Amino acid sequence: MLSRKALAVASLSTIVCSVAAGAGAEDAFKSSKFLTYPADAQTSYISSSVMMAGTIASKNALSQSRCIDDWAVKNGASGFQPIVEAMRKFPDYHPTAVIFAVLQKACGSFEYARK
């Protein structure tokens, strides 16, 4: 079984590759396009992003990491509807930007002091 850290690294790699592959495209990847994907694909993408956010937070702010984990448990079964609804409101933004905005609103800023 993969550890949370290994899954987070794999997820980040997938996101980076996806963004890099689309960087040369004429139209940027937007939430409006994301919302045309099947629900299980949406949930998988959002889950990976939320997990990555929790991993980043765990290295910087444990209380934020716990908040993200609790938020994920509370909202995962619904397919992360708060994020999907935010994407409907902000269809021109990249899905990852919307995900992080929703998490930031729920659990605090991702701006950390440099160590």
N, C-alpha and C positions, 0 to 999 in steps of 0.2 A: 504494500500500500504506500502511495506517495505521501510524503509529509506536506504540511501546509506550505512550508517554504519552497519545496520543489514545485508544487502546483502553482504557487505565485510566480516563480521565475518562468515557468513554462507559459503561464498566462501573459506575463509581460512580454515575453518573446513573441508570442502570437500577435499581440496588440501592436508591437513595434513593427513587425513584418507587414501586418495589414495596413498600417498607416503609411509605411514606406512604399509599399506597392501602389497605393492609391495616390501618393504625393504627386506623381506626374500626370494624373488624370485631369481632364479638363474641368470637371466638377468635383469639388471636395465631397467627401463622405459626410452626409448630413443625417440628422435624426429622422427626417422625412423618409429617406431611403431605408434606414434601419427598421422603421416601423412597418415596412412591407415584408420583412423577413418572417418566417414562421415563429410562433410564440416560443417554442422550445429553443430555437436559435437565439432569440432575444434574451431569454432567461439565462442561457449559458454565457453569453457575452457579458451581460450585466453582472452575473454571479462572479465571473472571473475578475471583472473590474473592481467589484466591491471587495473581493478577497485581496486583491493587490493593494487597495487603499488601506485595508486593515493591517496588512503586513508592513506597509510603509509607516503607518501610525504606530505600530508596535515597537518600532525602532526609535521613535521620537516622542510619543505621548501615549502612555499606556491607557489612560482614562479614555482617550479618543478611540484607541483600538478596541477597547471593551464596548464603547458606544456603537461603533461600526458593527461589531460582531452581533450585539443585541439587535441592532436595526435590521441586519441581514436575516436573523432568525425570525423576527417579527414580520418582515415583508417578503421573504423568499417564497413562501407558499402561494402567495397571490401573484407570483410572476413579477415581483418588484413594481407593483402598480404606481407608487409615488414617482418612480423614475419614468415609467412609460407615460404617465400623465404629463410630466414636465417636458418630455420629448414632444408630445402633441402641442404643448404651448410654445415650444421653442424649436420648431422643425428645421431651422436653418443652421443650428449649432451641431457640432460633432457630438455623437452619442457619448463619448467619454467625457467631454466637457460638461454635459448635462448630468451625468452620473456623479461626477465629483462635486458639482454645484449642489445637488440634492444631499449628498453625504455631508458636505461642509455646512449646509444649513442645519442638518440634524445633529451633527457631532462636533462642529467647530472647524476652524481654519486649518489648512494644510501647510501654512507658513510656519516653519520651525526655525528656532534660533540656531545659528551655526555653532558647531562644537569646536 
